[in-house]
Amino acid sequence: MTGYVMAATDADGKRLAERIVSTAPTLGEAADYGNSHRTNYVSVRHGHDDITLYGRDATGTWSVLVAHAPAPVVVEMRRRHDALSRSEPAWDDSPPVGFEYAPTPEDD
């Protein structure tokens, strides 16, 4: 294989789009491709087991998550990155709905 297969993927690795390019994409090119498909991951395969994974974090910054790795390593890195990039739940100190307690009667 002489080209590179660039794929925009979701967090589970499902391919949303792909194209073949003649040279390895730069970080900027991978980020543009991911942004154009509204995804946080772009994988680039060259040969059988040579994959580079690019990812976007919660701040919108793209980076190389792993380079020239086999598929099982890429899957694990995508899983870890996704877990770290998810936003924390917004905690609410108000009482939960359905758990209000009736006032206790006062002694006479």
C-alpha positions in Angstrom: 0.0 0.0 0.0 1.5 3.3 -1.0 -1.1 5.7 0.3 -2.5 6.6 3.6 -6.1 6.0 4.6 -7.4 8.9 6.7 -10.7 8.2 8.5 -12.8 10.5 10.7 -14.2 8.3 13.5 -16.4 8.6 16.5 -15.4 7.6 20.0 -16.2 4.0 19.4 -14.1 3.8 16.3 -17.0 3.9 13.8 -15.8 5.4 10.5 -17.9 8.4 9.5 -15.8 9.2 6.4 -12.5 8.2 4.9 -10.2 9.2 2.0 -6.9 8.1 0.6 -4.1 10.6 0.6 -0.6 10.2 -1.0 1.4 11.5 1.9 1.1 11.3 5.7 -1.2 14.2 6.8 0.1 16.9 9.2 -1.6 17.5 12.5 -3.3 20.5 11.0 -4.6 18.5 8.1 -5.9 15.8 10.3 -7.6 18.4 12.6 -9.2 20.1 9.6 -10.5 16.7 8.4 -11.9 15.9 11.8 -13.5 19.3 12.2 -15.1 19.0 8.7 -16.8 15.8 9.8 -17.6 17.1 13.4 -15.7 14.3 15.1 -13.0 14.2 17.8 -10.9 11.5 16.2 -9.0 10.9 13.0 -7.0 7.8 12.4 -4.4 7.4 9.6 -3.5 3.9 8.5 -0.4 3.1 6.4 0.2 -0.5 5.7 -1.3 -3.3 7.8 -0.6 -2.3 11.4 0.8 1.2 11.3 -1.9 3.6 12.6 -1.6 7.2 13.9 -4.5 8.5 16.0 -5.2 12.2 16.3 -7.7 13.4 18.9 -9.4 16.6 20.0 -9.7 17.3 23.7 -12.4 19.1 25.7 -10.8 22.5 24.9 -10.9 21.8 21.2 -7.1 21.3 20.8 -6.0 18.5 18.5 -2.9 16.4 19.2 -1.3 13.1 18.2 -2.6 10.5 20.7 -0.4 7.6 19.4 1.8 7.2 16.3 2.7 4.1 14.3 0.8 1.8 16.6 -1.1 -1.5 16.0 -4.9 -1.5 16.1 -5.4 -2.8 19.7 -3.2 0.1 21.0 -5.2 2.7 19.0 -8.5 1.3 20.3 -7.2 1.6 23.9 -5.8 5.1 23.4 -9.1 6.3 21.9 -11.1 4.8 24.8 -8.8 6.4 27.4 -8.8 9.8 25.7 -12.6 9.7 25.4 -13.0 9.0 29.1 -10.6 11.9 30.0 -12.2 14.3 27.6 -15.8 14.0 28.8 -17.0 16.8 30.9 -17.7 16.3 34.5 -21.3 16.2 35.6 -22.7 19.5 36.9 -23.5 19.0 40.6 -26.7 20.5 41.9 -27.1 21.0 45.7 -30.8 21.4 45.4 -32.9 18.5 46.9 -33.7 15.7 44.5 -37.2 15.7 43.1 -39.4 13.1 44.7 -37.4 13.0 47.9 -38.9 15.9 49.7 -39.8 15.1 53.2 -43.0 16.2 54.9 -42.5 18.5 57.9 -42.6 16.7 61.2 -45.4 17.8 63.5 -44.3 19.8 66.5 -45.1 18.5 70.0 -47.9 20.5 71.7 
